[in-house]
C-alpha cells in the first residue's frame, strides 16, 4: 500500500489522505454494519489524535450507528405494540374473529419494515465505505475544518 497522500483534482476541497487512512476508514464503515457502536467508537478512540481522517469517519459511523439503532428500536416497538394490541383485542372478543393470517400480517409488516431499514443501512454503510476509500471526508468534518480555517 502506498503511503503517498492523495489529493484529487475532482475534490480539491478535501485535505490529502494516505492509502492506509482511506483503507482503515473504509473498514470502519464495513465493521459498523456488524458492530455498529463499539468498533467505530474504539477506532475513534485509537485514532482521534493520530489521524483526523480516520477519527472523523469513525465518529460519523458512531453517530450513524446511534441513529440507526434508534430507528430499528422504534420499528421493533411499533411491531410489538401492533401485535400486542391485536392479541388483546382478540382476547377481549373471546377469540371470535382470530386469524393466524391477520396475526402474521401484524407482525410481518414490522419485520418487513425492520428488514427494509437494515438493507438501507447496509447500502448506506457500503456507500460511506466507498467514499472513505476514495478519500472523501465526512461533510460535518469539512464544515468544521472550514469554520476553523484548517481546511486543506
ABEGO torsion letter per residue (X at the ends): XBABBBBBAABAABBBBBAAAAAAAAAAAAAAAABAAAAAAAAAAAAAAABAAAAAAAAAAAAAAAAAAAAAAAAAAAAAAAAAAAAAAAAAAGGAABBAAAAAAAAAAAAAAAAAAAAAAAAAAAAAAAAAAAGBBBAAAAAAAAAAGABX
